[in-house]
């Protein structure tokens, strides 16, 4: 759970990169090598405290409860701060190798600062990332990758979940105008682009 990095006192951590919280929300999950706490991995059955740091309220409290109920040896503690303070603090934590949470939320505009330091992150390719790469659009996959191709983050959202369209323009284009029929036009991203 908490492997040492390069034999030192660094622990690998997870970091989540989030975009604007409204319709354009984009999230990357990054693994970081931050420091603090014990270097020893958790022993079977041992209680594990997992700290999650976010900027603003992400609405995960029910998910935390569900996860802890399914994993009684895990305690999740959330730290919430303002976005700018949160990102500055994380940069300082990584620079000093102390204080980072196990999971950190990061606004996508700050992602480049963190993907530029792949040594501070897990390379998801070492954990089966190549097997799931096809689940992400290429541009989203690239957002979580370093210049050398280490994948330090996985996007979990690529935008809005609703489509607005003008019925009159769809009709003129010979496309269906009924909501259900329109939604069947693009079951995949490729179909959406083609349509």
C-alpha positions as CSV (number, residue, x, y, z in Angstrom):
1,X,0.0,0.0,0.0
2,X,2.8,2.4,0.8
3,X,6.0,1.3,-1.0
4,X,9.2,3.2,-0.5
5,X,10.7,4.9,-3.5
6,X,14.4,4.5,-4.3
7,X,15.0,3.2,-0.8
8,X,14.3,6.6,0.7
9,X,11.5,8.1,2.7
10,X,9.3,8.9,-0.2
11,X,5.9,7.2,-0.4
12,X,3.9,7.0,-3.6
13,X,0.6,8.7,-3.4
14,X,-2.4,9.2,-5.7
15,X,-3.3,12.6,-7.1
16,X,-6.5,13.5,-8.9
17,X,-6.6,16.4,-11.4
18,X,-9.9,18.1,-11.8
19,X,-11.0,20.7,-14.3
20,X,-13.8,23.2,-13.8
21,X,-16.5,21.7,-11.7
22,X,-19.4,22.6,-14.0
23,X,-20.1,21.3,-17.5
24,X,-16.4,21.3,-18.5
25,X,-15.2,19.2,-15.6
26,X,-12.2,17.1,-16.4
27,X,-10.6,14.8,-14.0
28,X,-7.2,13.0,-14.1
29,X,-6.1,10.6,-11.5
30,X,-2.3,10.8,-10.8
31,X,-0.1,8.8,-8.6
32,X,2.6,10.8,-6.8
33,X,5.6,10.1,-4.8
34,X,5.1,12.4,-1.9
35,X,6.4,11.9,1.6
36,X,5.3,11.5,5.1
37,X,4.2,8.7,7.3
38,X,5.5,5.2,7.3
39,X,7.4,3.7,4.4
40,X,6.3,0.2,5.4
41,X,3.4,-1.3,3.4
42,X,0.3,-2.1,5.4
43,X,0.1,-5.6,6.8
44,X,-2.9,-7.8,6.0
45,X,-5.8,-6.7,8.3
46,X,-4.0,-3.6,9.5
47,X,-6.0,-0.4,9.6
48,X,-5.0,2.0,6.7
49,X,-5.7,5.7,6.9
50,X,-6.2,7.2,3.4
51,X,-6.2,11.0,3.2
52,X,-7.9,12.7,0.3
53,X,-7.3,16.4,-0.4
54,X,-9.6,18.3,-2.6
55,X,-10.2,21.9,-3.5
56,X,-13.9,22.6,-2.7
57,X,-16.5,20.0,-2.0
58,X,-16.5,17.2,-4.6
59,X,-19.5,15.4,-3.2
60,X,-17.7,12.1,-2.5
61,X,-18.8,11.7,1.2
62,X,-21.3,8.9,0.3
63,X,-18.7,7.2,-1.9
64,X,-16.2,7.3,1.0
65,X,-18.8,5.7,3.3
66,X,-19.6,3.0,0.8
67,X,-15.9,2.2,0.2
68,X,-15.1,2.1,4.0
69,X,-18.1,-0.2,4.5
70,X,-16.8,-2.6,1.8
71,X,-13.2,-2.2,3.2
72,X,-13.5,-2.0,7.0
73,X,-9.7,-1.8,7.4
74,X,-9.6,1.5,5.5
75,X,-10.4,4.9,7.1
76,X,-10.8,7.8,4.7
77,X,-10.1,11.3,5.9
78,X,-10.8,14.3,3.6
79,X,-9.0,17.7,3.6
80,X,-10.8,20.5,1.7
81,X,-9.1,23.8,0.9
82,X,-9.5,26.6,-1.6
83,X,-8.2,25.8,-5.1
84,X,-5.2,28.2,-5.3
85,X,-4.1,27.4,-1.7
86,X,-4.5,23.7,-2.4
87,X,-2.3,23.7,-5.5
88,X,0.4,25.8,-4.0
89,X,0.4,23.6,-0.9
90,X,0.7,20.4,-3.1
91,X,3.6,21.9,-5.0
92,X,5.3,22.7,-1.7
93,X,4.6,19.2,-0.3
94,X,6.1,17.6,-3.4
95,X,9.1,19.9,-3.3
96,X,9.8,19.2,0.4
97,X,8.7,15.5,0.2
98,X,6.3,15.9,3.2
99,X,2.6,16.6,3.8
100,X,0.9,15.5,0.6
101,X,-2.3,13.5,1.0
102,X,-2.6,10.0,-0.4
103,X,-5.0,11.3,-3.0
104,X,-4.9,14.9,-4.2
105,X,-7.4,16.7,-6.5
106,X,-5.9,19.1,-9.0
107,X,-7.6,21.5,-11.4
108,X,-6.6,20.5,-15.0
109,X,-5.0,23.9,-15.6
110,X,-2.3,22.9,-13.1
111,X,-1.8,19.4,-14.5
112,X,1.3,20.3,-16.6
113,X,3.2,21.4,-13.5
114,X,2.8,18.0,-12.1
115,X,3.1,15.8,-15.2
116,X,6.4,17.7,-15.9
117,X,7.8,15.8,-12.9
118,X,7.1,12.1,-13.7
119,X,9.6,11.0,-11.0
120,X,7.1,12.2,-8.4
121,X,4.3,9.9,-9.8
122,X,3.4,6.3,-10.5
123,X,3.7,5.3,-14.1
124,X,0.2,3.8,-14.7
125,X,1.7,1.8,-17.6
126,X,3.4,-0.3,-14.8
127,X,0.0,-1.0,-13.4
128,X,-2.0,-2.1,-16.5
129,X,-2.5,1.3,-18.1
130,X,-1.8,-0.1,-21.6
131,X,-4.7,-2.5,-21.1
132,X,-7.2,0.3,-20.6
133,X,-5.8,3.0,-22.8
134,X,-8.6,2.5,-25.4
135,X,-11.2,3.7,-22.9
136,X,-9.9,7.3,-23.2
137,X,-9.8,9.7,-26.2
138,X,-6.2,10.2,-27.3
139,X,-6.1,13.9,-26.2
140,X,-7.4,13.0,-22.7
141,X,-4.8,10.2,-22.3
142,X,-2.1,12.7,-23.3
143,X,-3.2,15.2,-20.6
144,X,-2.1,12.7,-18.0
145,X,1.2,11.8,-19.7
146,X,4.7,13.2,-19.3
147,X,6.8,14.3,-22.3
148,X,8.6,10.9,-22.2
149,X,5.3,9.0,-22.2
150,X,5.0,8.0,-18.6
151,X,1.4,8.0,-17.7
152,X,1.0,9.8,-14.4
153,X,-2.7,10.4,-14.7
154,X,-5.9,8.9,-15.9
155,X,-8.8,11.1,-17.0
156,X,-12.1,10.2,-15.5
157,X,-14.4,12.7,-17.2
158,X,-14.1,14.4,-20.6
159,X,-16.9,16.9,-20.5
160,X,-20.6,17.4,-20.3
161,X,-23.2,14.7,-20.1
162,X,-25.9,16.5,-22.1
163,X,-26.4,17.5,-25.7
164,X,-28.4,20.5,-26.9
165,X,-29.4,20.7,-30.5
166,X,-31.6,22.7,-32.8
167,X,-34.5,20.5,-34.1
168,X,-34.9,22.7,-37.2
169,X,-31.2,22.3,-38.2
170,X,-31.3,18.5,-37.6
171,X,-34.4,18.3,-39.7
172,X,-32.8,20.2,-42.5
173,X,-29.8,17.9,-42.4
174,X,-32.1,14.8,-42.6
175,X,-31.2,13.8,-39.1
176,X,-33.8,12.5,-36.6
177,X,-35.2,15.2,-34.2
178,X,-36.7,13.0,-31.5
179,X,-34.6,12.9,-28.4
180,X,-34.3,9.1,-28.2
181,X,-33.5,8.8,-31.8
182,X,-30.8,11.5,-31.6
183,X,-29.2,9.8,-28.6
184,X,-28.8,6.6,-30.7
185,X,-26.9,8.5,-33.4
186,X,-23.6,8.3,-31.4
187,X,-23.1,5.3,-29.1
188,X,-19.3,5.9,-29.4
189,X,-17.1,9.0,-29.6
190,X,-16.2,8.0,-33.2
191,X,-19.9,8.0,-34.1
192,X,-20.4,11.3,-32.5
193,X,-17.6,12.9,-34.5
194,X,-18.9,11.2,-37.7
195,X,-22.4,12.5,-37.1
